[in-house]
Amino acid sequence: MSFWLFKSEPDAWSWDQQVAKGAAGEEWTGVRNYQARNNMRAMKPGDLGFFYHSNIGKEMVGIVEVIRESAPDSTTEDPRWDCVVIKAVKPLNRPVSLDEVKADPKLAEMALVKSTRLSVQPVTPEEWAYILKLSGTEA
């Protein structure tokens, strides 16, 4: 299993909207960055990710699961762009903010710190476990 982080502006697509989609989940559409697209192409069903509110809040708020492998993005006819389908698993017991991540030496190498503009990014198993601990959330 691999771990990921999905960024979304909450006024465009929020955690509550993701939760409302239930077990069917939702396509993670609109990604127009090759590295983010390639990250989605590497995902497998069962992989987990943090749902991150960008711009407003700037914090990880929940856990999502990849439920469909990468396939063409239904919002464009351009064959270069793919998306996965994710479903909400559970909220974090306590959101973990970008400021908190940046201030923690254990997370200094995290893509969230190093690749701030990347909308879909990998999370190492060690980062995953540590953020769960910070949030007070069980795996």
N, C-alpha and C positions, 0 to 999 in steps of 0.2 A: 504494500500500500504506500502511496505517495501522499504528500500534504501540500496544500496550495493556499493562496490568499486571493480572494476576488474583491476588487474595489468597485464601489458604486456610489455615485452621488445620491444621497437619500431622497432628494427632491425629484430625482429621475426614477430610481428604483430602490426602495428601502427594504430593510430587514422584514418589516411588517408585511410588505407586499410579497416578499419571497415566502414567508410563512403561510400567507393566505393561499398560495398555490398548492399547498398540501403535498401528498405523495406523488402527484403527477409532476411536480417541479416546474421549472421554467427554463427555456433556452437562455444561455448567457450570450446574447447577441450584441452586435455593434462594435466588437473589438476590431480595430483597424491598425494594429501594430503587429509586425511579423513575429517578434519575440513572444508577445502575449499569445498570439495565435499558435505558435509552435508549442508553448506550454500546454495549451488546451489539447493539441494533437497528441501530447504525451500522456494525457490523463486516461485512466481506466475506471470503469464503474466500481464503486466502492471506495475510491480515493476521497479524502476529506479535505475541507478547506475552511478557512476563516472568512466570514462575511465582514467586510470592512466598509464603514461609511467614510467616504472621502469628502473633502471640502467642508462639509457640515458635520461636526462631531469629531472627525479624524480618529476613529477608534474601531477596534474589532468588537463586534457585537454578538456574533453567533457562529454556529458551525453548520456547514452545508456538506452534502454528499453528492459526488458525481454519479448520475444514474444513467447517462447515455454518453457513449464515446463521441468524439469530435465528428461532426458532419457539416455539410454546407449550411452557412448562416442563412436562415429564411428571410432575413431583412434586406438581402442584396442579391443581385444576379451575378455579381462578380465572383468567379470561382476561387479566387485567392483566399476568401474569408470563411472560416469555420466557426463552430461553437459547440459547446457541450450543453447538456441539460443537468441542472443541479436542483436538489431539494433541500429545504431547511431541515436540520436534525434537531437542534436545540439552541436556545440563547446561551451566551456565556453568563455565568452567575454575576460577573462584574465585567463591564467593558474594559478593554485594555487600550489606552490611548497611544497615539503616535508619540507624544511627548514622553510618556512612560517608557516606550520602546527605545527611543533615542537616548534616554538618560541611563539605560541599563547596559553596562559593559558586556553582559552575556548575550546581548542582542545586537551588538555593534556591526556585525557582518550580515545581518538579515537584509534580504532584498528590499524590504519596506524602507530601510534606512539608506541603502546603497543605490537602489533603482526607483526613486520616488515617483516617477511618472508611469511606471509599468503597471497596467491595470489587472493583469493576471500573472502571478508570480509564484515561484516555488517557496516552500517553507521546509527547512530541514526537520528530521524527526526530533532532534534536540530542541530546536526552537519551538516546535509544536508542543512538546511536553512542558517546556518552561512557561509558555504563554498560558496553557491550561492551568498550571499551578498558580500563576499570577492572578488569573481570573477566578480562581476557586472552583473551577469546573472539572468534573471527573471525565476521564477519557471515554 
